[in-house]
Amino acid sequence: ALRDARIKSSELDQIVLAGGATKMPILRKMVAKMFGIMPASNLNPDEIVAMGAAVQAGLKMKNTHLKEMVLTDVCPYTLGI
């Protein structure tokens, strides 16, 4: 995603992790090592997922408050075992 956007990881101000699995210390350390900064810890990863789902629902309903928002699905299929 960074390559496609032509952004260097050093240009990132903040890294936000979403989803319950991102609470694992090993994952947070790995992300910090990859990008050189610690992921945001002031946000609840579960609530971030819920907020994204609420925005998606609002867009599907064509809510006028979200008329200027664009949501791109970067992984449109389920990943699993």
Secondary structure, DSSP 8 states (H G I E B T S, - for coil): -HHHHT--GGG-S-----SGGGG-HHHHHHHHHHHSS----SS-HHHHHHHHHHHHHHHHTT-GGGTT-----S--S----
